[in-house]
Amino acid sequence: MHEVQEPKKPLYYYYGVALLILMCFNLLAMPYMAEKQVKNIDYGTFMTMTDDKDIGRVEIQSNQIIFTDKAEKNIYKTGPLNDPGLVVRLHEAGAKFEGQIIKQMSPVLNILLSWIIPIGIFFLIGQYMSKKMMDRTGGGNFMAFGMGKSNAKIYVKSSEGIKFSDVAGEDEAKENLSEIVEYLHDPGKYKEIGASMPKGILLVGPPGTGKTMLAKAVAGESNVPFFSISGSEFVEMFVGMGAAKVRDLFKQAKEKAPCIVFIDEIDAIGQRRDGRAMGNDEREQTLNQLLTEMDGFEGNNGVMILAATNRPESLDPALTRPGRFDRRVPVELPDLKGREAILRVHAKRVKTDGSVDFNKIARMSSGASGAELANIVNEAALRAVRAGRTAATEADMEESIEVVIAGYQKKNAILTEQERRTVAYHEIGHAIVAAEQSGSAPVEKITIIPRTSGALGYTMQVEEGDRYIVTREELENKIATLTGGRAAEETVFGTMSTGAANDIEQATKLARAMVTRYGMSDEFGMVALETEGARYLGGESYAQCSPETQTEIDREVSAIVKAQHEKALKILSANRAKLDELSQYLYEKETITGEEFMKILKG
């Protein structure tokens, strides 16, 4: 666990504390110290000292009598009493009557010593410290207080940095970025022809696809300083602080050119300005300063700006226009070949037994990002350690995919016999409907072991390769497969259970997309009725139609799902004997492979 360090307080905080201490000292401590030098005695002791002629100087006030001893070493005070002969006795004792035995300094001197000189000393110390901070950070208006300083992390030249060879599965993105590396190595040949590199490159794609790693790989290949900062770090409580940080960041970058400035999650400051009266002034000022700094770059000055975001549609048009972020590099989810390459890169860091079929693992992990694939390899290594082995096997890889998809096995989950039998029929229902339809992905594995994600079982289908275009018939078959679990329960038990909740959700989502986004509706045809928002983040769709049309959409979605449900019922009724045989086999074994399933189904 990393130790969380408390943030350093700005300099003006210490100024305030010092001033408060000074005020308390002048108002409370100094009068108290002056009072402590006078000894308080009773009137009887005063009369005894007078009779003994041990009195030096005397000051008689309305509320007290202040006097010294004969040697004038000590100062005493006592309360006054009605004593008419006091003055005569004091005179006979040789006392000297003087005013202000306790000397008071002049008001001007008091103010000078108590306030002006201490404040001046604190001010000079503060100026000295401020100058040191400004010299170190290239400070601006707020640098003296540490408020406008950029928090960018600087990764300088390193022989152990990330290279393009450490990044797999993004060949197109690496090809785009390799030109930047070549320019930073040899800008002369670009100047010779009159070409200038883009001022900014925007990396866009889903989370976990390696945008930050690609930016570090560019720095590693270029062997230049790499400034890294998150967009949220620019936004401060006080208006103007973020703009000051932008100025400081680009000032440092120009001083260390050639270099790379990487701004992660740039949508935190680069969101579209919508002109609302109650906008975020701090964010907009920060964005304006960023736009100004990018416009102010001289051509070919060796400073390259990289930025990453999951929400390119939310960025301000002024930020993405030519002359600012000229080039957009998509960093999409890897394809089959890319997934296999990523798995091999991460597998180099762990011990494997050499028999792992990475192509099969890549096919089973369709739709996984680079970060998820790295997690799959790590989970396989952890599973091998738990089993007491020194190397990860293909079985470990396959199990780790299931862990990422559905969670760990719930070994303590106790299902009743009826529940286990229902789950077995449910999963076999999915598998039979999928196998009896053309164009469906082959069944790889069926299990009824509960998982921590809440699934009581699942049927894994694995495509032979990546699919980029899906037909209407294939989507309908997929919906029918999703309804196969509920159809099996109705066919065998004549009832329904809650186990089909996730199936219903996915089937409805597919049917709605067919009607509203894919133009596969018999009634509406090629009309877009919904718009997808934040597609890289799996955003919700937004309706672009009237309430009356929404009602018609709901009817057609319901009709599509109902038709495929009826198709699933027919398939299972026609294969009732195999449904019973396979369900009993799965009930006994708990987990069966696709080969075992197809052997019994076609046997």
N, C-alpha and C positions, 0 to 999 in steps of 0.2 A: 504494500500500500504506500502510495506517495504521501509524503508529509506536506500538508497544506500550509504554505507560508502566508502569514498575515501581510497584507499590502502595506507598503511604506506610506507614512503620512506626509503630505506636502509640507513645505517649509513654513507657509503662513500659519499652520497649526501650531508650530513651536513658537512663532512670534506671539500668538495670542496667549499661550500658556505663560511665557516669560513676562508679558505685560501684566497678566493677572497676578502673578507672584509678586511683582514689583509694587502693585497697588496695595495688596494685602500687607506687605512689609511696611510701607509708608503710613498706612492708615491705622494699623494695629500694632505692629512689632515695635516701631520706633517710640511711640508714646509709652508703651509698656516698659521698654528698656530705660527710658528717661525716668520713669516712675520708680523703677527698682533701685536706683542709686540713693534714694531718700529713705531712712529708717523711721518707722512709725513707733512712737513711745507714748505712754500715758502721761497725764498732766502732773501726777505726783512725782514721777521721775524728773520731769522738767523743773519742778520746784526744788527738788533735792540738788540737781546740778546747779541751779541758781544760788542756793545757799552755800554750796561748795565753791562758788565762783569759777565753775568749769563751763563758762559760757563765752563764746567768741563773738560771732555776728548773729544778729537777730533780724528777722523780717516778719512783722505782724500783719496778717491779712484778715479779712472779714470772717473767713471760715476756717482758718488754720494759722498756726505759728510755726515758722520754719527757722531753725537756728543751727549753729555749729558748736562743737566743743571748743575748749580754749586753744587747742593746737590746730583747729580748723581742718582736721583730717576727715571727720565724719559730718554728715548732714542729717538732722533729725526734723521731725514734724510732730505736732500734737494739736488736739482740738482746743479752741478757745473757751475759757470760762469767765464768769463775771468776777474779775479780780482787779479792784480799783488800784491797789498798790503795786501792780506788776511792773509798771514802767520804772518806778522808783527803785524797786529791788534789783531790776536788771541793770540800772545805771550804777547802783552801788557795787554790783558784782563785776563791773568793768566791761559790760557788753557794748558792742558797737552796733548802732542801728543803721542798717543799710537795706536798700531795695534790691530785689532780684538776686537772692543768693544763688539760685539755679539760673545760670545764664542762658538766655534764649537767643538763638542765632537769628539774623535778620530774615524777613520773609523772602527777599530776593535770593539770599544764599541758600535758604531752606529749599526753595523750588529748584535752584540750580543743582544742588547736591542730590536731592531726592528724586527728581524727575528728568531734567534735561540731560544731565551727564549719563545716567543709566540707559535712557532711551537711545541716546547717541551711540553708546557702546554696542547695544543690541543691533542698531541699524547698520553700523560698520561691519559687524560680524556677518549679518545677513547679506550685505552687499558682496562681501568676500566669498561667501559660500555660493551665492547666485552666480558670480563670475566664473567660479570653478565649474558649476553645472553647465553653464552656457558654453564654456570652452570645450567641455567634454561631449556635449550633445548637439552643438550647433544651434543653440536655443533661439526661440522667438519671443513673442510677447508673453507667453505663459511658461516658457522654459524654466524661468527662475523658480517656479513653484512645482516643476515636474508635471504640469498639467497638459502641455501640448506636445510632449515627447512621444514619438512613435514607439510602439511596443513590438515592432517587427523582430522576428527571430532571424538571425543571420547565420547561414550555413556557408562557411568559406570553403576554399579548395580542399578536397579530401580524396585520397587514393582509395578509400573504402566507400565512396558514395554510390548511390544507386545509378546503374547504367541502363541503357535500352535493353540489354540482354536480360536484365532482371524483370522486365515488363513483357508479358506475353499476352497474346489474344487481342491485341489492338494494333495490328499491322498498319492500317490506314492512318490512324492517329500518329503513330511513330514516324511514318513517312512524311506526314505534314510537318511534324516538329523537327525532323532531322535537318530541314532547310534552315531552321533557326540556329541549330548547332553549327552548321557550316558557315553561316554568316558571322557568328560570334568568333569563329576560328580565323576566318579570312574575309573581313569586310571589304578588302581592297578590290576584289574582282567584281563585287556588286557596284562599288563606286565607279569603277572603270566604265561600265556600261550605262551608268546613270540610274540604276535600279535602287530602290529603297525598300527595306523590309517593313512589314506591317508594324505599326506602333503597338498594337495589342492583339493578343490571341485569346479567344474565349473557348474554354473547354466545357462542353455541355454533355450531360448524360445522367443516367440513374445513379443513385447512391451505390458506392462499393465497386464501381467499375474501374477505378484507378486513376482518377483525374489528378489528385495530388501526387501520386507516385510518378505519373508521367512528367509533371512539372519538375519534380526533383531529379528525374532521369535526364531531362534537358540540361539542368544545372550540372549534373555529374558528367555528362558527355562533353559539355562546353568547358568544364573546369573553371567556372567563374563564380563569384559570390552570388548567393541565392537568398533574397529577402523574402520571408514568408510571414504573412499576417492574415487574420480573418477579418471579414468585412464588419462583423459585430464589434471588433475592438476599436473601430473608429468612432462609434456612437457613444457620446458622453452625456452627462446630465446637463452641463452648461453649453449653451449655444456658442459655437465657434471653436470648441475644443477639438472636434473631429476634423475640421478644416485645418487646424494647426498641425494635427498629426499627419495629415496628408502631405502638407508642405514639408514637414520634417523628414518623412519617409522618402520623398522624391529628392530632397536635398542630399540625403545620405547616399541614395542610389547613384546620383550624378557624380558624387565624389569617388565612388568605387567602380565606375564604369570601366570596362564592360561588365554588366551584371544582369541578373534576372530578378524582377519583382513579381511575386506570386500573391494574389489576393484571393483567398478561399472564400466561398459563399458570398460572392460579391453582391448578390441580390439583397443582402442586409442593408446596403447603402445605395444600391443602384436601382431601386424599384421605380417604376413609372410615376412621374409627377402628374397627379390628376387634377391639380388646380383647386382643390378644396380649400375653403377659408381656414379650416382648423387642421392644417397639415402639420407634418413634423418638420419644424424649422431646422433643427439640428441635423437631421438626416439629409435634408435638401441642400443645406449649406455645404455639408461634406461632399455630396454628389457634385455640386457646382465646382468645388475646389478640385475634385478629381478630374472633371472635364477640362478645367482650365490647365491643370498640370499636363494632361495628355496633349492638349493643343500646343502647349509651350515647348514641347520637345523639339529639339533641333534634329534634322534628319541624320540618320546613321551616327548617333552619339553613343551607341553601344549599350543602351538601356532597353531591355525588352520587358514588356508587361504581359504576364499571363494571369488569367482569372478563371475561376471554376464556379459553376452554379448548376443546381438541379432544376432551376425555374427560369429558363431563358425567356419565356413569354412574358415575364413580369418586369423585365429590364426596361429602363427608359430608352426611347429611340435615339436620344442624343448620345447615349453611351455606346450603342451598337452600330452607329453609322460609320461609313468609310472615313478613315482619318483618325478614328479612335480604336475601337476593337474591329479591325479590318477583317479578321479571319475567324471563322467559327469552326472548331474541330469537334465533331461528334465523337463521344466516347461511349459507345453503346454496349449492351450486354453481349458477351462473346458468343460466337457461333460454335458449332461442334468442333471444328478444327482449333478454334481459339481456346475452348474449354480444355481440350486435351493438352494443349501447350501450357496453359496455366497450371494444370494439375502436375505436369512434369516438372515445371519450375519449382513449385512448392514441395514436390516430393523429393527434390534434391536435399532439402533441409532435414528430412527425416529418413530413418532406415526402413526400407521395404524389402520384401523377400525376393524381389525380382520377377515374380509371376503375375504382377498386377496388370490387368488389361485396361490401360487408361482410356482407350477408345470406348469401351463398355461403360466405364464410370462416367465419362463425358456424356454419353447418350442418356444415362440415367439421371444426370443432373441438368437436364434441359431447363433453360431460363435462369440458371444461377449466375450471379455476378462474380467478379474476381475475388471479392472479399469472402463470399460464401464458399467458393471453391477452396480458398486457403483455410477456411474454418473446417471444411470437410476433411482435408488432409490432416489437420491438427487433431480433429476428433478421432480419426483412425489411429493416429499414433498414441493418443491417450487410451484408447480401447485396448491396444496391444499391450501397453504397460499394465493396465488393470488385469489382463489375462496372463501376465507373467512372461510374455514373449519379448524378444529383443528386436523384432522387426514387424512392421505392419503388413497385413495380407490384403488380398482383394476382398475377402469377406469383411474385414475391418472397414474398408472404403465403402462398401455397399451399406453396411450398417450405419456408418456415419452420415450417409445421404439421408437415410430414414430418420436419423436423429435431427438433422437440420430441417427436414420437411415436416415431420410429425412429432418430434420430441423423443425423449428416452422412454424405454419400456417401463410400464408401471407394474413391477413385479408383485406389489402388495395389493393390487386391485383384484378383488374377489367378485366375479360375476356368478350369478346363479346359472344352473344348467340350462334353464329356458332362455336366459339372456345370451349365453354363449351360442346356443343353437340358432337364435334369431340373428345374431351378428354373422354367423357362418352363412346362413341363407342369404343375408343381405349382400355380403361381399361376393359370393358366388353369382348372385343375380347380376351384379355389375359385370363380372367377368364373362358370363355367358352372352349377355346382350352385346358386349364389345366384340367377342369372338365371332358371333353370328352375323355381324354387319361388315360389309366391305369398306375398306379405307380406314378402319379403326386401328389404333396403335396396338401392337401385340402385348399381351399380358406378360409381365415379367415376374410378379410375385403377388401372393395373396396371403394376408395374415389376419388373425383375430386377436392378436396380443394388444391390449390397450396401451396407449401412449400418453405422455404427459401433456400433449396439446389438447387432450379431451377426446381424441379419436379412439373408438373401441376396436377399430380394425380398418384396413384400407386395401385397395387393389391398385398395384403399381403397373402403369402401362408405359412402355418405352418406345419412342419412335426410332426408326432406323437412321434417320437423319433429321436435320433442321427443316422446318416447314415455314415458308414465307408467305404463301398464299393458301387460304383454306376456302373450299367451296361451300355452297349452301347445304349440299347433301352431307358433307362431312360435319358441319356444325350441327345439323339435325341428328346425325348419328351420335355425336357427343352428348347431346341433350338426352337422347334415348338411353345412352349408357348411364348417365347420371340418375335417371329415373328407375334404372334396373333394380337398385336395392329395395326401394319402396314397392316396386312391382312384385319382387320375390316374396316379400312379407305378405302382401295381399293374396298372392297365389297360394301360398302354403298355409298361412295362419288365418287368412280372412280378416285381418285387422291391420292397423298401422301403428308405428312407434315413432318416438322422437329421434331415432337414429338417422333419419334422412334429412335433418335440418340443413346441414351444409350442402348436401346434394341439391336440395330445392333452391337454395340461395344461388349456387353457381348456374343451375339450369335457367333460372329466371333472368340472371344477368346476361347470359349468352343470348337468350331469346329477345331480350330488350335491345341488345346491341344489333341484332339482325334487323330489327324493325327501324330503329332510330338512327343508326350510324352506318350500317353496311348496305342500306338500300335493298334489302331482301324481303320487303313486304309486298304482298299481293295487292294491298289496298293503297299504300302510299307510294310505292315504287322508289325511284331514286331521289328521295328528298331527305335532307339532313334535318332531323328533328331534335337532336341533342348535340351539344358541343362538349368535348372532353377538356377538363382543366387540369393543369400541372401533370401532363402525361408521364413525365419521368418519375413522379412521386405517386403514381397510381391514383390520381385525383378523381373526384366525383364528376359525373356528367351533368350538364346544365341544360334544362329544357329550353327549346326555342320554338315553342308552339303555344297555341291557345289551350285553355282548360278543356274545351270540348275535344280537341285533338288528343289531349292526354288521355281522356276517357277511352277513345278509340284505340290508342296504343295499348292501353292496359288489356282491352278485350283481345287484341290480336296476339299479344304476348302470352296471355292465358291459353289461347287456342293452340299456339305452337307447342307449348309444354304439354298440354293435354293430349295432342295428337301423338307426340313421341312417347308419352307414358303408355298410351294404348298399344303402340307398336311394341314396346318392351313387354307388356303383358302377353301379347300374342307369341313373341319369341320364347318366353319362359314356359308358356303353356305347351308349346310344341316340343320343348326339351325338358318336360317335367321329370322324367326318369333320371336324366343326367343331373338335373338340379338337386335331386335328393341324394344321388350317389356322391357327387362332388362336395356337397355340404357336409355329409357324414364324414368324408375323408378329411376335410378341413377341420371339422370339429375335433377329430381325433389327433391330427398332426399339429394343429394351431397355425402352422405356416407351411405353404407349399409353393413350389416354383412354377413359372409359366410352362415349362416342359411337362411337369407332372400334370398340370391342369389340362393341357392340350391332348396329352396321351389318353386320359380318361374320357375327355369330351369326344374325341374322334374314335375311341376304341370300340 
